[in-house]
């Protein structure tokens, strides 16, 4: 104990100071842990022994990382993003893996070592990419969504890699037999746990939760995770696979978010320990001796991976600018790169100069990554002239739409809140132009006759093109405080005479947004609470006029611009694509559509549980047709319903039959 306690104190003090320093410079905490491992490890000061016990303890960090990935794994989300995830992500991982293996083999390495290197370099950093994209308000941009889709596939792809690496480490065995047996074991384990485990996990967690003890609940989560990790290890697979399965099983229960919250401190601390153990692998003498090789691998790897990502994105018919921006965002190694390298080193598949070179290049690529991601747009505009022209074309289209508007409203964001607001404005004959960065939403809404344009409202040139100088009001309808602050800054600087109304989640940022220039801030939670209070008071027998008076007085206290009319609870912009969601969908009647010459009354679309909200014909000055009007080419049918019903109704209109019931 006397010898152990000073080591623990040195480790804790070093970690606290290193993480605080890196946080101050907006660098990932993971790099701080690497630095601690490097400084205290056996190849530098030698304060931390590189023992088997330490490595096994650090492996629990991988276990809880994989558990978190399993917990966030969602089959509906995977299906909704299948093109980005399976197409782009699968293409990027497979091509990077295969080409890296070929290059490594040509460099004289074994196939097993080549596989470990290829698998490590195929990964990108989810933590760095998602954090910076969120800060830059780029998560919903095209390059942002493509990047997140590829990262999601990488998180899934690491599971079979962690199954294959231990199998490759078995000496004097037939490679195909070993790999085939490992995959069969993994499939059998998955089937067993998802048939029996799914049946057991819900009642068991209900029983534990009914005891109302947080300690018992956390211990139960740890028990289930480690039990399944141990079971997969006994089957000759990795701990990580069992942890991933445990996360997937628990994600199907109603306790998913509670588990995620409770397990987070364990995961972060153990992950820090794992990255310290990876830092201990770094041998500065070998890195110094082979500095030229490492620099060559670093820049070669970044360029190589960027080219692969750009080529795959272009293959899926995205423009060159979007391809290059996505490539720059993903052109680094990731957290799982170190998991794969550490597992490969543990099974003696990679060592010496190869391990040190790939480890150092991966680490340096993550140091460079924030700068590449930060300036990806600027770099792309310099490399691709057409991207700048396309951006200019978008602005020209907005300018054309907003040129004749005066005393109008500019709506930033056209999700549900923006759409409801647009309907109110249209009914009051108030002109408006809406801006949104979701191309699918813009296309559907524009086809339905809405005055919505594709454009980022956080850009000064876009707001100018939308006629902000002549607008009567600017409304930010999506709840993103960073984006709102950016738009407020532009509005205060260029259009101080235009009042800005901001939607936010709660009232914690009301004063900050008002100080930035917002004429009014509408918090969702506050409005929801007022609605809840009004219904509760009426049910408790309080007279309606007294309820209305209390709500009105409260609003007058909270809202400067409140004029006495009643606001409903604010809508949310969660564009979840689950099947039970009710949404609008525009169907354009093509020249070969089945519905041409027939009326909607003849089509009987109500059997699909969809409602016809509007029927519009081009060049008819916005006049709506009746359900008895005969349909013609170019007509737009606006439908309201659930995903399956909308798909069936569209098939009925276009081809005369439905795909599914």
C-alpha positions in Angstrom: 0.0 0.0 0.0 2.9 2.3 0.9 4.3 1.9 -2.6 1.0 2.0 -4.4 -0.5 5.1 -2.9 2.3 7.5 -4.1 1.9 6.1 -7.6 -1.9 6.7 -7.5 -1.4 10.3 -6.2 1.2 11.0 -9.0 -1.2 9.6 -11.6 -4.2 11.7 -10.3 -2.2 14.9 -9.9 -0.7 14.6 -13.3 -4.1 13.8 -14.9 -5.9 16.7 -13.2 -3.3 19.3 -14.3 -2.9 17.9 -17.8 -6.6 17.7 -18.5 -7.2 21.2 -17.1 -4.4 22.6 -19.3 -5.7 20.9 -22.4 -9.3 22.0 -21.7 -8.1 25.6 -21.4 -6.7 25.4 -24.9 -9.9 23.6 -26.2 -7.9 20.4 -26.9 -9.3 16.9 -26.3 -8.8 15.5 -22.8 -7.7 12.3 -24.5 -4.5 13.9 -25.6 -3.8 14.9 -22.0 -4.1 11.3 -20.9 -1.7 10.3 -23.6 0.8 12.9 -22.4 0.5 11.6 -18.8 1.1 8.0 -20.0 4.1 9.1 -22.1 5.7 11.1 -19.3 5.2 8.6 -16.5 5.6 5.4 -18.7 8.4 2.9 -18.8 10.1 4.6 -21.8 10.4 8.1 -20.2 10.5 8.5 -16.4 9.4 5.0 -15.6 7.2 5.9 -12.7 4.3 3.7 -13.9 5.2 0.0 -14.4 4.1 -1.6 -17.6 2.6 -4.6 -15.8 0.0 -7.1 -17.0 -2.3 -6.1 -14.2 -2.3 -2.5 -15.3 -3.0 -3.4 -18.9 -5.9 -5.6 -17.8 -7.4 -2.9 -15.6 -7.0 -0.4 -18.4 -9.0 -2.8 -20.7 -12.1 -2.0 -18.6 -12.0 1.4 -20.3 -12.5 -0.3 -23.7 -15.3 -2.3 -22.1 -17.3 0.8 -21.0 -16.6 2.6 -24.3 -18.1 -0.3 -26.2 -21.0 -0.5 -23.7 -21.7 3.2 -24.4 -21.6 2.6 -28.2 -24.1 -0.3 -27.7 -26.3 1.8 -25.5 -26.5 4.5 -28.3 -27.0 2.0 -31.1 -30.4 2.4 -32.7 -31.7 0.2 -35.5 -34.4 2.8 -36.5 -31.6 5.4 -36.7 -29.4 3.1 -38.7 -32.2 2.3 -41.1 -33.1 6.0 -41.5 -29.5 6.9 -42.3 -28.8 3.6 -44.2 -27.5 5.4 -47.4 -25.0 7.5 -45.4 -24.1 4.8 -42.9 -23.9 1.6 -45.0 -23.1 3.2 -48.4 -20.6 6.0 -47.5 -19.4 4.5 -44.2 -19.0 1.0 -45.5 -17.2 2.2 -48.7 -14.8 4.4 -46.7 -13.9 1.7 -44.1 -13.5 -1.2 -46.6 -11.5 0.8 -49.2 -9.2 2.3 -46.5 -8.8 -1.1 -44.9 -8.0 -2.9 -48.1 -5.7 -0.3 -49.6 -3.8 0.1 -46.3 -3.3 -3.6 -46.1 -1.9 -3.8 -49.6 0.5 -0.9 -48.9 1.6 -2.4 -45.6 2.1 -5.8 -47.3 4.3 -4.2 -50.0 6.3 -2.6 -47.2 7.2 -6.1 -45.9 4.7 -6.5 -43.1 2.6 -9.6 -42.4 -1.1 -9.8 -43.3 -2.0 -9.8 -39.6 0.0 -6.6 -38.9 -1.4 -5.0 -42.1 -4.9 -5.8 -40.9 -4.3 -4.1 -37.6 -2.8 -1.0 -39.2 -5.6 -0.8 -41.8 -8.3 -1.2 -39.2 -6.7 1.5 -37.0 -6.3 4.0 -39.9 -9.9 3.4 -41.1 -11.3 5.0 -37.9 -11.9 8.7 -37.3 -12.5 10.6 -34.0 -16.2 10.8 -33.1 -15.4 12.9 -30.1 -13.4 15.6 -31.9 -15.6 15.7 -35.0 -19.0 15.9 -33.3 -17.8 18.5 -30.7 -16.3 20.9 -33.3 -19.2 20.5 -35.7 -21.7 21.2 -32.9 -19.7 24.3 -31.9 -19.6 25.5 -35.5 -23.4 24.7 -35.9 -22.5 22.4 -38.8 -24.1 19.1 -37.6 -27.2 19.7 -39.9 -25.2 20.8 -42.9 -24.7 18.3 -45.7 -21.0 17.7 -44.9 -21.9 17.4 -41.2 -24.6 14.8 -41.8 -22.3 12.8 -44.1 -19.5 12.9 -41.5 -21.8 11.7 -38.7 -23.1 8.9 -40.9 -19.6 7.6 -41.7 -18.6 7.9 -38.0 -21.7 5.8 -37.1 -20.6 3.0 -39.4 -17.1 3.1 -38.0 -18.4 2.6 -34.5 -20.3 -0.4 -35.8 -17.4 -1.7 -37.9 -15.1 -1.8 -34.8 -17.1 -4.7 -33.3 -16.1 -7.3 -36.0 -12.6 -5.9 -35.9 -12.3 -6.6 -32.2 -13.6 -10.1 -32.8 -11.0 -10.8 -35.6 -7.9 -9.4 -34.0 -7.7 -12.0 -31.1 -8.4 -14.7 -33.7 -5.5 -13.5 -35.8 -3.3 -13.8 -32.7 -3.7 -17.5 -32.4 -0.3 -19.1 -33.5 0.1 -21.9 -36.0 -3.5 -22.0 -36.9 -5.3 -21.9 -40.3 -6.3 -18.3 -40.8 -9.6 -19.0 -42.6 -10.6 -21.7 -40.0 -9.8 -19.4 -37.1 -11.7 -16.4 -38.6 -14.7 -18.5 -39.6 -14.9 -20.0 -36.1 -14.6 -16.6 -34.5 -17.4 -15.2 -36.6 -19.6 -18.2 -36.0 -19.1 -17.8 -32.2 -19.9 -14.1 -32.4 -23.1 -14.8 -34.4 -24.2 -17.6 -32.0 -23.5 -15.3 -29.0 -25.5 -12.5 -30.5 -28.5 -14.8 -31.4 -28.4 -16.4 -27.9 -28.3 -13.1 -26.1 -30.9 -11.4 -28.2 -33.4 -14.2 -27.9 -33.0 -15.2 -24.3 -31.3 -12.0 -23.0 -34.0 -9.7 -24.4 -36.6 -11.8 -22.7 -34.8 -11.6 -19.3 -33.4 -8.1 -19.3 -36.7 -6.1 -19.0 -38.3 -7.9 -16.0 -34.9 -8.1 -14.3 -34.3 -4.3 -14.6 -37.9 -3.6 -13.5 -37.3 -5.7 -10.4 -34.1 -3.9 -9.5 -35.5 -0.5 -10.2 -38.5 -1.3 -8.0 -36.2 -1.4 -4.9 -35.6 2.4 -5.4 -31.9 2.2 -4.6 -29.5 4.0 -6.9 -26.5 2.1 -5.5 -28.3 -1.2 -6.3 -29.2 0.0 -9.8 -25.6 1.1 -10.7 -24.2 -2.2 -9.3 -26.7 -4.1 -11.4 -25.6 -2.3 -14.6 -22.0 -3.0 -13.8 -22.9 -6.7 -13.1 -24.7 -7.2 -16.3 -22.0 -5.4 -18.4 -19.1 -7.4 -16.9 -21.0 -10.6 -16.9 -21.7 -10.5 -20.6 -18.1 -9.3 -21.2 -16.8 -12.3 -19.3 -19.2 -14.6 -21.2 -17.8 -13.5 -24.6 -14.2 -13.8 -23.2 -14.9 -17.4 -22.2 -16.2 -18.1 -25.7 -12.8 -17.0 -27.1 -13.9 -13.5 -28.1 -13.1 -10.1 -26.7 -14.5 -8.4 -23.6 -15.5 -5.5 -25.8 -18.0 -7.6 -27.8 -19.9 -8.6 -24.6 -20.0 -5.0 -23.4 -21.4 -3.9 -26.8 -24.1 -6.5 -26.6 -24.9 -5.5 -23.0 -25.4 -1.9 -24.2 -27.6 -3.0 -27.0 -29.8 -5.1 -24.7 -30.2 -2.3 -22.2 -30.9 0.3 -24.9 -34.1 -1.6 -25.6 -35.4 -1.0 -22.1 -37.0 2.2 -20.7 -33.9 2.6 -18.4 -31.6 3.5 -21.2 -31.1 7.2 -20.3 -30.7 6.5 -16.6 -28.1 3.9 -17.3 -26.2 6.3 -19.6 -26.2 8.9 -16.9 -25.1 6.6 -14.2 -22.3 4.8 -16.2 -20.8 8.0 -17.6 -18.4 8.7 -14.7 -17.0 5.1 -14.7 -16.6 5.2 -18.4 -14.8 8.5 -18.5 -12.4 7.6 -15.7 -11.6 4.2 -17.0 -11.2 5.5 -20.6 -8.7 8.0 -19.2 -6.8 5.1 -17.7 -6.9 3.3 -21.0 -5.5 6.2 -22.9 -2.8 6.6 -20.2 -1.9 2.9 -20.9 -1.6 3.7 -24.6 0.6 6.7 -23.9 2.9 4.3 -21.9 3.4 2.3 -25.2 5.0 5.3 -26.9 8.8 5.1 -27.0 10.2 8.5 -27.6 13.6 7.2 -28.5 12.2 5.1 -31.4 10.0 8.1 -32.5 13.1 10.3 -32.5 15.1 7.7 -34.5 12.3 7.4 -37.1 10.9 11.0 -37.1 11.2 11.2 -40.9 9.2 8.0 -41.4 6.5 9.2 -38.9 6.1 12.6 -40.6 5.8 10.8 -44.0 3.2 8.4 -42.6 1.3 11.3 -41.0 0.9 13.5 -44.1 0.6 10.5 -46.4 -2.2 9.0 -44.2 -4.1 12.3 -44.0 -3.9 12.9 -47.7 -4.7 9.2 -48.5 -7.7 9.0 -46.2 -9.0 12.4 -47.4 -8.8 11.2 -51.0 -10.7 8.0 -50.2 -13.5 9.8 -48.3 -13.8 12.4 -51.1 -13.9 9.7 -53.8 -16.6 7.8 -52.0 -18.8 10.9 -51.4 -18.4 11.9 -55.1 -19.4 8.3 -56.1 -22.7 8.9 -54.3 -23.4 12.0 -56.5 -22.5 14.8 -54.0 -20.8 17.8 -55.4 -17.0 18.2 -55.2 -17.1 20.9 -52.5 -19.2 18.8 -50.1 -16.9 15.8 -50.8 -13.8 17.8 -49.9 -15.3 19.3 -46.8 -16.4 15.8 -45.6 -12.9 14.4 -46.4 -11.1 17.2 -44.4 -13.4 16.5 -41.4 -12.7 12.8 -41.4 -9.0 12.8 -42.3 -7.7 11.8 -38.9 -7.4 8.7 -36.7 -9.8 8.2 -33.8 -10.3 6.8 -30.3 -10.9 3.3 -31.7 -7.6 3.5 -33.6 -5.8 3.2 -30.2 -8.2 0.5 -29.0 -7.3 -1.6 -32.1 -3.5 -0.9 -31.9 -3.5 -1.8 -28.1 -5.4 -5.0 -28.8 -3.0 -5.8 -31.7 0.0 -5.2 -29.5 -1.5 -7.4 -26.7 -1.9 -10.3 -29.2 1.6 -9.7 -30.6 0.3 -8.8 -34.0 2.1 -5.4 -34.1 5.2 -4.2 -32.3 8.5 -2.3 -32.7 8.9 0.4 -35.3 5.5 -0.4 -37.0 3.6 0.1 -33.7 5.5 3.3 -32.7 5.2 4.9 -36.2 1.4 4.2 -36.6 0.7 5.2 -32.9 2.6 8.5 -33.3 1.1 9.3 -36.7 -2.4 8.6 -35.4 -1.9 10.8 -32.3 -0.5 13.7 -34.4 -3.3 13.5 -36.9 -5.8 14.0 -34.0 -3.8 17.1 -32.9 -4.0 18.5 -36.4 -7.7 17.5 -36.8 -9.3 20.6 -35.0 -7.5 23.0 -37.4 -8.5 21.0 -40.5 -12.2 20.8 -39.3 -12.2 24.5 -38.3 -11.0 25.7 -41.7 -12.6 23.0 -44.0 -14.8 25.6 -45.7 -12.0 28.0 -46.4 -9.7 25.3 -47.7 -12.5 23.9 -49.9 -13.3 27.3 -51.4 -9.7 27.7 -52.4 -9.4 24.2 -53.9 -12.8 24.1 -55.7 -13.9 27.1 -57.7 -17.3 25.5 -58.4 -18.1 25.3 -54.7 -17.8 29.1 -54.4 -19.9 29.5 -57.5 -22.6 27.1 -56.2 -22.6 29.0 -52.9 -23.1 32.2 -54.9 -25.9 30.6 -56.9 -27.7 29.7 -53.6 -27.4 33.4 -52.5 -28.7 34.5 -56.0 -31.7 32.3 -55.7 -32.6 33.7 -52.3 -32.0 37.2 -53.6 -34.4 36.6 -56.5 -37.1 35.3 -54.1 -36.6 38.2 -51.6 -36.1 41.0 -54.1 -39.7 42.1 -54.2 -40.5 41.6 -50.6 -41.1 44.6 -48.3 -42.3 44.6 -44.6 -42.0 40.9 -44.6 -40.8 38.4 -42.0 -37.6 36.4 -42.3 -37.9 33.0 -40.6 -34.7 31.2 -39.8 -35.3 27.5 -39.7 -38.4 25.8 -41.3 -38.9 22.8 -38.9 -42.3 22.3 -37.3 -42.2 25.6 -35.4 -41.2 27.5 -38.5 -43.9 25.8 -40.6 -46.7 26.6 -38.0 -45.5 30.2 -37.9 -45.6 30.4 -41.7 -49.2 29.2 -41.7 -50.2 31.9 -39.2 -48.5 34.5 -41.2 -50.1 33.3 -44.5 -53.5 33.4 -42.9 -52.9 37.0 -41.8 -51.6 37.9 -45.3 -48.2 38.8 -44.0 -45.4 38.0 -46.5 -42.5 35.9 -45.3 -39.4 34.1 -46.6 -38.0 31.1 -44.7 -34.4 29.8 -44.7 -33.4 26.3 -43.9 -30.3 24.1 -44.4 -32.2 20.8 -44.8 -32.4 20.2 -48.6 -35.0 17.5 -48.4 -37.3 19.7 -46.2 -36.8 22.7 -48.5 -37.6 20.7 -51.6 -40.8 19.2 -50.2 -42.0 22.5 -48.7 -41.2 24.4 -51.9 -43.0 21.8 -54.0 -46.0 22.4 -51.8 -45.9 26.1 -52.5 -44.2 27.3 -49.4 -41.8 30.3 -49.7 -38.8 28.5 -48.3 -35.2 28.7 -49.7 -32.1 26.6 -49.0 -29.6 28.7 -47.1 -27.7 29.1 -43.8 -29.3 32.0 -41.9 -26.2 32.4 -39.8 -24.4 33.8 -42.9 -24.4 37.6 -43.4 -24.7 37.3 -47.2 -27.8 35.0 -46.9 -29.7 37.3 -44.5 -28.9 40.2 -46.9 -30.2 38.2 -49.9 -33.4 37.5 -48.0 -34.1 41.2 -47.7 -33.4 41.7 -44.0 -32.8 45.4 -44.6 -36.5 45.7 -45.7 -37.9 43.2 -43.3 -40.4 43.9 -40.5 -39.1 41.2 -38.2 -36.6 38.4 -38.0 -37.6 35.2 -36.2 -35.2 32.4 -35.2 -37.5 29.4 -35.0 -35.0 26.6 -34.0 -33.7 26.2 -30.5 -29.9 26.6 -30.9 -28.4 29.3 -28.7 -25.0 29.4 -30.6 -26.7 29.9 -33.9 -29.1 32.5 -32.4 -26.2 34.5 -30.9 -24.5 34.5 -34.3 -27.6 35.7 -36.1 -28.2 38.3 -33.4 -24.7 39.7 -33.8 -25.2 40.1 -37.6 -28.7 41.6 -37.1 -27.4 44.1 -34.5 -24.5 45.1 -36.7 -26.3 45.4 -40.0 -30.0 45.7 -39.3 -30.5 47.3 -35.8 -33.9 48.5 -36.8 -35.3 45.0 -37.4 -36.7 43.3 -34.2 -35.6 39.7 -33.6 -37.7 37.1 -31.9 -35.8 34.0 -30.6 -37.0 30.6 -29.7 -35.1 28.7 -27.0 -35.4 25.5 -24.9 -35.7 27.1 -21.5 -35.4 30.5 -19.8 -31.8 30.1 -18.7 -30.5 32.1 -21.7 -33.3 34.7 -21.9 -31.2 37.6 -20.5 -28.1 36.7 -22.5 -30.1 36.6 -25.7 -31.9 39.9 -24.9 -28.6 41.5 -24.1 -27.3 40.4 -27.5 -30.2 42.3 -29.1 -33.3 40.0 -29.1 -36.5 41.9 -28.9 -38.2 38.9 -27.4 -37.2 35.3 -26.3 -39.8 32.6 -26.2 -38.7 29.6 -24.0 -40.4 26.2 -24.8 -40.4 25.0 -21.2 -41.9 28.2 -19.9 -44.8 28.1 -22.4 -45.3 24.4 -21.7 -45.4 25.1 -18.0 -48.0 27.8 -18.5 -50.2 25.5 -20.5 -49.8 22.8 -17.9 -50.7 25.3 -15.1 -53.7 26.6 -17.0 -55.2 23.1 -17.5 -54.4 22.1 -13.9 -56.1 25.2 -12.5 -59.2 24.7 -14.5 -59.4 21.0 -13.5 -59.1 22.2 -9.8 -62.2 24.4 -10.3 -60.5 27.8 -10.7 -62.8 29.9 -13.0 -61.6 30.3 -16.6 -61.4 34.1 -16.5 -59.2 34.0 -13.4 -56.9 31.4 -15.1 -56.6 33.5 -18.3 -55.9 36.6 -16.2 -53.1 34.9 -14.2 -51.5 33.5 -17.4 -51.7 36.9 -19.1 -50.1 38.7 -16.1 -47.3 36.2 -15.9 -46.7 36.6 -19.6 -46.6 40.3 -19.4 -44.0 40.0 -16.7 -41.8 37.7 -18.7 -42.3 39.0 -22.3 -41.7 42.6 -23.2 -43.6 42.5 -26.4 -46.6 40.5 -25.3 -49.8 42.1 -26.7 -52.5 40.2 -24.8 -53.2 37.2 -27.1 -52.6 33.6 -26.0 -49.5 31.7 -27.1 -49.5 27.9 -27.3 -46.6 25.7 -26.2 -43.7 26.0 -28.6 -43.1 23.2 -31.0 -39.9 21.1 -31.1 -37.7 20.7 -34.2 -36.9 17.1 -33.5 -37.1 15.7 -37.0 -37.1 12.0 -35.9 -37.9 9.6 -38.7 -39.6 6.9 -36.7 -42.5 5.3 -38.3 -45.1 6.5 -35.8 -44.4 10.2 -36.5 -47.1 12.2 -38.3 -45.7 14.6 -40.9 -46.4 16.4 -44.1 -45.3 15.1 -47.5 -45.6 16.6 -51.0 -46.3 14.3 -53.9 -45.7 15.7 -57.4 -47.8 14.0 -60.2 -45.3 13.0 -62.9 -46.1 12.6 -66.6 -46.6 8.8 -66.3 -48.4 8.8 -62.9 -51.4 6.5 -62.4 -53.5 9.3 -60.9 -53.5 11.5 -64.1 -57.2 11.9 -65.3 -58.5 10.7 -61.9 -59.7 12.6 -58.9 -58.5 12.2 -55.3 -62.0 11.0 -54.4 -61.5 8.2 -56.9 -58.1 7.3 -55.4 -59.6 6.8 -51.9 -56.3 7.6 -50.1 -58.1 7.6 -46.7 -57.6 3.9 -46.6 -53.9 4.6 -45.9 -54.8 6.8 -42.9 -53.5 9.9 -44.6 -55.2 13.3 -44.9 -55.1 15.5 -48.0 -54.1 18.9 -46.8 -53.9 20.8 -50.1 -53.9 20.2 -53.9 -52.0 22.8 -56.0 -51.5 23.2 -59.7 -48.6 25.2 -61.3 -49.4 28.6 -62.7 -52.8 28.8 -60.9 -51.8 31.7 -58.7 -51.9 29.5 -55.6 -55.5 28.5 -56.1 -56.3 25.1 -54.5 -58.2 22.3 -56.4 -61.0 20.2 -54.9 -60.8 16.5 -54.2 -63.2 16.0 -57.2 -60.9 17.9 -59.7 -59.2 15.7 -62.2 -55.4 15.5 -61.6 -52.9 16.5 -64.3 -49.1 16.4 -64.7 -47.3 18.8 -62.3 -50.1 18.9 -59.7 -48.8 18.8 -56.1 -50.7 16.8 -53.5 -49.8 17.7 -49.9 -50.5 14.8 -47.6 -50.5 14.4 -43.8 -49.9 11.0 -42.2 -47.4 8.5 -40.8 -44.4 7.3 -42.8 -45.9 4.0 -44.0 -49.2 5.5 -44.9 -47.5 8.3 -46.9 -45.4 5.8 -48.8 -48.4 3.7 -49.7 -50.4 6.8 -50.7 -47.5 8.0 -52.9 -47.2 4.6 -54.6 -51.0 4.5 -55.2 -50.9 8.0 -56.9 -47.8 7.3 -59.0 -48.0 3.6 -59.9 -51.4 2.5 -58.8 -50.4 0.0 -56.2 -48.8 0.0 -52.7 -45.4 -1.5 -51.7 -46.4 -2.5 -48.1 -49.5 -2.7 -46.0 
